[in-house]
Amino acid sequence: MLQIRPFSDNRFSGNCVYCGGLAETRDHVPSKCLLDKPYPENLPVVECCDFCNQSFSSDEQYFACFIECVKSGSTDVRDIERDSIKDLLEKSPLLRKRIENNTKKTDGKIVFYPEGDRIKNVLLKLVKGHTAYELSLSRLDKPQFFWFGLLNSLPDENRIDFNSAHFQQNVGEVGSRSMQRLLVTTLTNHNGENIDFVINDWIDVQDNKYRYIAIEDMGKIIVRIVIDEIWGCEVVWQN
């Protein structure tokens, strides 16, 4: 990833981006368990406390294993493609059994039922990290909207909107990484007039593995995540 230095003010510096407490260490966003080796260079890093850095580990491992088991349609390690997830499931038979116990066979296929609170816990952590890293903002309050699911579960029009770049009306936090990433382009309307637009585009952390977009515009903060080009997440805060 391109390394961008933020020039926003430091009013949140020294605080954990997840709980607001004293920052004692740093954390990768996204977590490496959601990526494949070799890891991309210059992964986003945010400040956090030791407790938050450790407390998400179990849920992150569950989330990564759940995603891979759904992709493979099985909890059998022989059917799992990612070596890191194979190792996790082999070393944690209780985790594998926990995922397996929340399945049901329907029409010859295995349907997986997620532990929603654990998945939401991980995704909100990721969203808070992206908000801090890209927008130079701290959001510790509960968002007004949260969605996570299969991208193909969205109607075609909604899926197109979800995957599109954002046409920015306001520039957001001055000096933030997001502001520095904005692109200016000129489009021609139906009257033949050239109109300048400011575009906030998706950030590819690892091709076909993890991408996100963080938006601050018109009184809203919107963060979208796509994992494995299968799973989507959207979180919205209304200012």
NORCORKA-V330049 format. One record per residue. N is the residue number from 0. RES is the residue in three letters. OMEGA is omega in degrees with one decimal (NA if undefined). Layout:
N/RES/OMEGA ; N/RES/OMEGA
//
This chain:
0/MET/176.3 ; 1/LEU/179.5 ; 2/GLN/-179.3 ; 3/ILE/178.3 ; 4/ARG/178.7 ; 5/PRO/177.3 ; 6/PHE/175.8 ; 7/SER/-179.2 ; 8/ASP/-171.9 ; 9/ASN/-176.1 ; 10/ARG/178.2 ; 11/PHE/-178.7 ; 12/SER/179.2 ; 13/GLY/179.2 ; 14/ASN/175.1 ; 15/CYS/-177.3 ; 16/VAL/-176.9 ; 17/TYR/-176.6 ; 18/CYS/-179.4 ; 19/GLY/-179.9 ; 20/GLY/-179.3 ; 21/LEU/178.7 ; 22/ALA/-179.1 ; 23/GLU/-177.4 ; 24/THR/179.5 ; 25/ARG/-173.9 ; 26/ASP/176.3 ; 27/HIS/174.7 ; 28/VAL/9.7 ; 29/PRO/176.7 ; 30/SER/-176.7 ; 31/LYS/-179.6 ; 32/CYS/177.8 ; 33/LEU/-177.6 ; 34/LEU/177.5 ; 35/ASP/172.3 ; 36/LYS/-3.5 ; 37/PRO/-178.5 ; 38/TYR/176.6 ; 39/PRO/175.0 ; 40/GLU/175.4 ; 41/ASN/175.7 ; 42/LEU/177.2 ; 43/PRO/-180.0 ; 44/VAL/179.8 ; 45/VAL/178.4 ; 46/GLU/177.0 ; 47/CYS/177.0 ; 48/CYS/-179.6 ; 49/ASP/-177.3 ; 50/PHE/-180.0 ; 51/CYS/-178.9 ; 52/ASN/-178.6 ; 53/GLN/-168.7 ; 54/SER/-179.0 ; 55/PHE/-170.5 ; 56/SER/-177.8 ; 57/SER/179.8 ; 58/ASP/178.5 ; 59/GLU/177.7 ; 60/GLN/176.6 ; 61/TYR/-176.6 ; 62/PHE/-179.6 ; 63/ALA/179.8 ; 64/CYS/179.4 ; 65/PHE/-179.7 ; 66/ILE/-176.8 ; 67/GLU/177.5 ; 68/CYS/177.6 ; 69/VAL/178.4 ; 70/LYS/-176.7 ; 71/SER/-177.4 ; 72/GLY/-175.3 ; 73/SER/171.5 ; 74/THR/178.1 ; 75/ASP/-176.1 ; 76/VAL/179.8 ; 77/ARG/-179.1 ; 78/ASP/-176.4 ; 79/ILE/-176.8 ; 80/GLU/-174.6 ; 81/ARG/-178.3 ; 82/ASP/-178.4 ; 83/SER/179.2 ; 84/ILE/173.8 ; 85/LYS/-179.4 ; 86/ASP/179.7 ; 87/LEU/-177.4 ; 88/LEU/177.8 ; 89/GLU/-179.7 ; 90/LYS/-177.2 ; 91/SER/-179.5 ; 92/PRO/178.1 ; 93/LEU/176.6 ; 94/LEU/178.0 ; 95/ARG/179.9 ; 96/LYS/-179.8 ; 97/ARG/177.1 ; 98/ILE/-178.9 ; 99/GLU/-179.0 ; 100/ASN/177.9 ; 101/ASN/176.4 ; 102/THR/177.7 ; 103/LYS/-179.7 ; 104/LYS/-178.7 ; 105/THR/-179.8 ; 106/ASP/176.9 ; 107/GLY/179.4 ; 108/LYS/178.6 ; 109/ILE/176.2 ; 110/VAL/-178.4 ; 111/PHE/177.7 ; 112/TYR/-175.3 ; 113/PRO/168.6 ; 114/GLU/-169.0 ; 115/GLY/-177.3 ; 116/ASP/-178.9 ; 117/ARG/178.7 ; 118/ILE/178.8 ; 119/LYS/179.2 ; 120/ASN/-179.9 ; 121/VAL/-176.5 ; 122/LEU/177.1 ; 123/LEU/175.1 ; 124/LYS/180.0 ; 125/LEU/-178.4 ; 126/VAL/177.6 ; 127/LYS/178.3 ; 128/GLY/178.9 ; 129/HIS/178.7 ; 130/THR/179.6 ; 131/ALA/-174.5 ; 132/TYR/-174.4 ; 133/GLU/-171.9 ; 134/LEU/-176.4 ; 135/SER/-179.1 ; 136/LEU/177.0 ; 137/SER/176.4 ; 138/ARG/-179.9 ; 139/LEU/-178.3 ; 140/ASP/-179.1 ; 141/LYS/178.8 ; 142/PRO/178.9 ; 143/GLN/-177.5 ; 144/PHE/176.3 ; 145/PHE/175.9 ; 146/TRP/173.7 ; 147/PHE/178.3 ; 148/GLY/177.9 ; 149/LEU/179.7 ; 150/LEU/-178.2 ; 151/ASN/174.8 ; 152/SER/178.4 ; 153/LEU/172.0 ; 154/PRO/-174.0 ; 155/ASP/-177.1 ; 156/GLU/178.8 ; 157/ASN/-179.3 ; 158/ARG/177.1 ; 159/ILE/178.2 ; 160/ASP/-178.7 ; 161/PHE/-174.1 ; 162/ASN/-175.9 ; 163/SER/169.2 ; 164/ALA/-178.1 ; 165/HIS/174.4 ; 166/PHE/-170.5 ; 167/GLN/174.9 ; 168/GLN/175.9 ; 169/ASN/-175.0 ; 170/VAL/178.7 ; 171/GLY/-175.7 ; 172/GLU/-178.1 ; 173/VAL/178.8 ; 174/GLY/-180.0 ; 175/SER/177.2 ; 176/ARG/-179.9 ; 177/SER/179.8 ; 178/MET/-179.2 ; 179/GLN/180.0 ; 180/ARG/-174.9 ; 181/LEU/179.2 ; 182/LEU/176.1 ; 183/VAL/179.2 ; 184/THR/179.7 ; 185/THR/177.7 ; 186/LEU/179.5 ; 187/THR/-179.2 ; 188/ASN/-174.9 ; 189/HIS/176.8 ; 190/ASN/-179.6 ; 191/GLY/-178.9 ; 192/GLU/176.3 ; 193/ASN/-178.5 ; 194/ILE/178.2 ; 195/ASP/178.2 ; 196/PHE/173.8 ; 197/VAL/-172.4 ; 198/ILE/172.8 ; 199/ASN/-172.7 ; 200/ASP/179.3 ; 201/TRP/177.4 ; 202/ILE/178.6 ; 203/ASP/176.3 ; 204/VAL/175.9 ; 205/GLN/-173.7 ; 206/ASP/176.5 ; 207/ASN/-178.3 ; 208/LYS/-176.5 ; 209/TYR/173.5 ; 210/ARG/-179.4 ; 211/TYR/172.6 ; 212/ILE/179.8 ; 213/ALA/-172.4 ; 214/ILE/166.1 ; 215/GLU/-173.7 ; 216/ASP/173.0 ; 217/MET/176.2 ; 218/GLY/-179.8 ; 219/LYS/166.4 ; 220/ILE/-179.0 ; 221/ILE/175.1 ; 222/VAL/177.2 ; 223/ARG/-179.5 ; 224/ILE/171.4 ; 225/VAL/-179.2 ; 226/ILE/178.2 ; 227/ASP/-176.8 ; 228/GLU/179.1 ; 229/ILE/-174.5 ; 230/TRP/176.8 ; 231/GLY/177.0 ; 232/CYS/173.1 ; 233/GLU/177.8 ; 234/VAL/-176.8 ; 235/VAL/167.8 ; 236/TRP/174.9 ; 237/GLN/-178.1 ; 238/ASN/NA
//
